[in-house]
């Protein structure tokens, strides 16, 4: 495709207008994206828990809701889910550090009844379907003024650590004790739950509000910093990211740490290295320099939230997709997609094709929000997601490589020993041993966290192991059914 693109560029001055040329290139990319699927492809979905009615449903109904949602995502081809476990300094899991979420039970600190642990449940259910589970936390958001929090909440114990802004309390990013608190929360999650990743979204300093100022002037003056206040705020956030990265490395260094930033870093009118856009700038408004964190090796992936249509007047998807593709700095870039808007504007194939132009830099997509993936699920199943895919390798992770499994057969049940270096396994099916080619994604039957598989098709099967960085072993000996 690249050689044809270059050819068209060469002849454009003689026979094609620039607009027609771009349309032809995009058409070719779309056809290419529809014709082939990738063996390594990140296919994520965000499962938000804030304002989703969990407190109105029973434990059984919530389990049923999440199970059904995971089934739908599995059928759509999703291989990683982001489960919001800390929406506002509370917990969708059993914690001795922060109270049960009011979003889960209706009141801060009120335990669910009958008792259940949503994070524990989701890790088990996602892994049962071969999906990664990333614990999604909002680092700085706290309770609303109108909400009652228990005496155990940090807001009650240390109110000086918070800033009141637009009716909500925020953890003050300038406070070292707040960074320690959040790292303690993350350490606890990593120690007790088998998560594959830790994830933050775009809520750092709060989104601007007309005529309101985030009240951290005294902290800035006490700091004695020679930086501008904006740079000082960015330094505060970066220090948190560095501390979290270090915490993960100390507890489970193979666990990935990722951020989903606001879709515009900076506009070119502000900074010539920015995108040709005209909207709010995450660097200036939220004080988050996410590409820099990737460059420093503090995070493993970025998921820029590119929720705008391709032809949006001030924030066009195509411009932003191309811009973010250059911001990986050796780490992964996944494009954040709005499923409903993509379906509404009939842009699925075109958006995937634009990202595919950067297949060396963009390793996949993540869909906002999980319950709306159904709006694009049929189209995905027929094209880009028609075969299963492995979450791409994190080659900078220092892990032990996994050896090829040694499968055995009992009836139609294939099993193998779970080596400690293996995180998951990939099961392939072929018509005969002469057809074995593990580079063919169409041959993948399942990606599993369990060392067993029940065969349903005659032919031969081979198994590979994925280590803790998602690197694949050589194939096992084949098993014939």
N, C-alpha and C positions, 0 to 999 in steps of 0.2 A: 504493500500500500504506500509506503514512503517513497519508493522510486516513482510510482505513478503520480503521486502528489508533486514531486519535484518536476516531473515532466510537464504537468499541467501548469505549474508556476512558470516554466520556461516559455510555453507557448501563449500564455495569457496576454502578453502585450500585443500579439498579432490577431487573436480571434475571439478572446473571451473578456467580458467585463469582469471587474473584481467581484461583483456580487454573484455573477453566474459561476465564477471559479470557486468561490467559497461554498456555494450550494452543491456543486459537484463533489468537492472534497468531503463535505459533510455527508452526502449521500453514500459515497464510497465507504466512509468510516462506519456509517450506520449498517450498511450491508455486511461489512466485515464483522462488526460486533454481533450481528444477529446470526452469522454463520458459524461462529466458533464460541466455545465456552472455555473458561480458564480452569486449570487444575488448582492453581493457587489464587484465591479470590476472597477478600474479606466481604462478608455479607451480613451486616449488623442491623439491629433494630433497637430503638430506645423504648423501654417500658417504664413510663412515668407513674409515680404513685401519688403525687400531690393533686388534690381535687379530683380524684377518680372514683369516689364513692366506696372505697374500701370500708369506711366506718359505717356504711349503711347496709353492708352485706354481712352474713354470718361467716364464721370460719370455713364451713363447708362450701358456701357459695363463693368465697374468695379463692379457695383452692380450685374449685371447678372453673372459675373465670380464668385463672392463670394457666391451668392445664389446657383449656380449650385454646387460649391465645398462643401458647407454645406449639400446640398441634398445627395451628394455622400457619405459624411462622416456619415450622419445619416443612410443611407442604410447599410453601413459597420458595424454599431454598435457603433460608436464613441459617447462618452457621455461628452467630455470636449474638448474645443479647446483653443489653445494659439495663440492669435493674436498679431503680432509684431506691437506695436504702437509707439515705439521710437527707430528706428534703429540706428540713429547717431545724438543724441542730437537735434532731430526734432520731429514732431508730426503728426501722422496719425489721428488726431482729432483736434477740434478747441481749441486752447490754447492761453492764454495771456502771457504765460511764455516762451515758445519755438516756433520757427517758423514752419509753415507748412513744411512737409517733401519734400525734393527734389525728393525722390523716388516716391512720389504721383503725383507731378505736374511738375517735371523737374527742379525746382529751389527752393532753400531755401526761405521760406516766401511767396511763390506764392500760393494763395488760389485756391482750385479747382473751376471750372466753367463748368456746373452749380454747385452751392455750395452743398456739402454734408459732413457729418461727418462720416468717416468710422468706428470709434469705436462705436459711437451711433448706427449705422446701424448694426454692428456685434453683439452687445449685444442683440438688439431686435431680430435679425434673429436666433442667437444661442438659445436664450431662447424660441423662438417660437417652436424650435425643441426639447426642453427639455435638451439642452446641457449647461454645464457650460461654461462661457467665462472668461479666465484669460488674463489680460493685460500683454503682454510680452515687457519688456524694456531692452535695453542694457545700463548699467549704465555709462560706462566711454568712449565709443567711440564717437568721435566728427567728424567734417567735414574733408575732404581731403584738402590738401594744394591747389589743383587746383580749388576748389569750392569757389564760392562767397557766403558769408553769409550776411544777412541784419545787419544794425547797431544795431538792438535790440538783436542780439545774444550775449550770454555771452562771446563768444570768442572775440567779438569786444569791449565789455564793460570792461572785466577783462582778458586780454590775459595772465596775470601772473598766472592764474589758470590752464593753459594748458601746456602740454608737447608735442613737435613735435617728432614723432617717425615713421620712415619708410613712410614718405609722408602723415601722418595723425595726426591730433590733438587728444590728449586724455585728459580728465579731470584728473588732477593730484590727485591720491587717498590720498596724504598726506594733502591736503587742506581741512580744516573744512568747508569753504564756499562752496566747491563742494558738500559735504555731505548735507549741508543745502539746496542747490539748488535742488538736486535730491529728497530730502524728500518733498520739496515744490511741485515739479512736481507730485509726487505720491499722496500727500494730495489732490491736485486738481483733479486728476483722480478719487480718491475714493469719493470725495464730489459730483462730477457731473455725474458719470457713475455707473451703477448698475453691476459692475464687481464682479465675484466670487473669483478672485485671482489676486495677483501681482506676476510676474514671471521674474527671471533673468536667462540668459543662462551662458555659460562658459567664457565669455569675461570680465575678470577683468583686471589685468595688461596684456598688450598685449602679444600675443604669441611671443616667442623669435625669433630673426632674427640674423643670423650670423654677427658678427663684429659690431653689433649695441647695444648701451646701452641706457636704459631708463634714461633720464637725471633728476634724482631726488636726486643727491648726496648732493646738497646744502640744500635741505629740511631735509635730514637725519642728516646732521651735525647740523643744527639749532635746530632740535628736542631735541638734547642732550640725545637721547635714549641710554640706555645701552644694548639694544637688538642688535643682529646682523642685518644687513641691510635686510636680507631675512625675519627674524621674525618681524622686524619693518614694512615691507610691508604687511605681513599677518595681523598684528595688524591694519593697515590702512583700509584694506578691511573689516575686522571683525567689526570695528567701524561703517562702512557704513551699514553693515547688521544689526547691533544692532539698529542703528538710524532708519532704514526703518521699522524694526519690531516694534519699539516703535510708529512710526507714524501710522502704520496700526492699532495698538491696541488702539490708541487714537481716530481714526476716525471711523473705522468699525472693531471692534475686531474679528468678525466672518470671515472676508475675509482671505483667506489662502495666505501664502507667501512661495514660493518654488524656488528652484535652480536646473538647469540641468547641473551638473559639467561635465568636461572632464572625460572620462571613467576610467582613471587610476589616483588614488590618489597618491600612491607611490609604487614603486617596492620593492619586498622583498629584493632585493640585496642592496637597500638603507636603508630600514627600515624593520625589521623583522615582523612588524605588517601589512605590505603592501601586495599586491597581487603578485602572481608568474608570473610576466609579465616583459616586457623589453622596454616599450615605454616611451614617454614624460610623466612627472609627474605633475599633476595639482597643487599639493602642492608646488612644487619647481619652476615651470615655470610660473604659473599664480598667485601664492601666495594666493591660495584659499583652506582653510581647511574646506570644506563643511560638512563632518561628525561631526566635532567639533561644527559647528553651530546648527546642530540638537541636539547634546548632551546638548548644552546650552539652548535649547528651543527657539532659535531665528527664526527658520524656521519650516514650517509644513510638507514639503515633499522635497525629493531629486529625481531627474530623471537622474541618471548617463547615459551618452551617450555611450551605448555599441554597436557600429555600426560594430564591427568586426565579421567575421564568427566564428563558433564554434571551428574550427581547426586552427585559425590564429596562426602563429608561435610565435609572440611576445606578442600578446594581445588576447588570446583566450576568446571567449564569455563565455564559461562555467566557467572558472576560475573567471572571473570578476563578473559574475552573482552571484556566490556563495559568493564572497568576499563582494560585496555591500549588499547582503541580511543581513549581520551582522552589517550594519552601520546605521540602522534606529534610534536606541537609543530612542525608544518609539514613533517616528514619522513615517510618511509613506515613503516607497520606491516604486517608479515606475521605471520599466526598459525602458530606451530609446532605441528604435529599429529603424534600417534603413530598411524601407519597401522594397525598390528596391533590396538591397543586400540580404535581407532575402528571397525574391522571387527568385533571381538569383541562390542562392545556395540551394534552396528547403529546407530551414531550419525552416520554420514557426512552425510546430508542435513540433520539437525538442527544439527550443528556448522557446516556451511557457511551455513545460514540464519541462525544467530545472528550470525555475522560479517557477513553481508550486511545486517543491520540497520544496520551502520555503514559502508556502502559509500563514504561520503565520507572515512572515516578509515582503514579497513582495505583495503589494496590487493592482498591475496592470501594465500597459504598456503605453508608449506614442510613437507615430509613427512619424518619420522624413521621409519625410515631407508630409504635408496634400495631396498635389496633387498626390503623388505617392502611397497613401494608396490603390488605385485601384488595385495595383499589388498583394495585399494579401487579398483584400476585399471578393472575392468569397470564399476563403478558410476559412476566419474568420467567415463568415455568416453560413457556414456549420458545424462549430465546436464550438470554444470557444465563439463566439459572436452571436450564433444563437438565443439567447433570450436577452432581454434588461437587463441592470444592473444599479444599483445605485452607484454613487461615494461613496467610503467607508467613514465611520463616522470619524470625527475628534474629538475624545472623550475628548481631553484636552481643547476644546473651551468651554468657560463658556457662555452658551446661555439658554434661556427659552425653556423648552420642549414643543412640540406642541401636542395638543389634537387631538383625532380622529375627522375627519370632520362629519358633519351631512348632507348627500346628499339628494337631492330632484330630482324628475323626471318630465320632461315636454316633453311628446312624447318619443323621444330617446335621449334627451339631459339631461345628469346628471350634476347638478351644486351643489355648496356648498359655504358657506361663507369663505372668505379668512381671517383667523385669523392672527393677527400680529406676532405670534410666528412661523408661517409656512413660509418656504421659497419656497417649492415645494410640489407637491402631486404625489402619485403613484396610478395608476388605475389598478386593478386586475380583471380578468375575469375567471369565473368557470362555469362548466356545471350546477351545482346545489349547494345549500347551504351546502350540505353534503361534497362537494369537497373543501370547502374553506380552503386554506393553503397558507398564504402569504409568507412562506419560499420557495415556489416554483417559481423560476424566470421565468419559462415558462408561468406563469399566468400573468405576467406584460404586460399590453397593452400600457401604456404610462407613462412617467415621465414628468410632466408639471408644468410650472410656472403660469398657468392660472387655476382658480377654475371652470373649466367646461370641459366636455368630451361628445362627441357624440358617442353613442354605435352603433356598426355595427353587433354584434353577439348576438343571443339569449342566455340566461343564466342569471347568477347573477354576479353583480359587487360589489366590495368593494373598498373603498378609504382609503389610509393612508396619513398622513402629514409628511413631512420631515422638521425638524427644521433647524436652521442656521448652525448646525454642521453636517447635513445629518443624524441625528438619526431619526428613524422612530417611529411614533405613533402606538398605537393599531389600528386595522381596524375599519372602520365605520360599521354601520348596512348594511346589503346587500340590493341591489336594483335589482329587477328582471325585465328582458326585455323579 
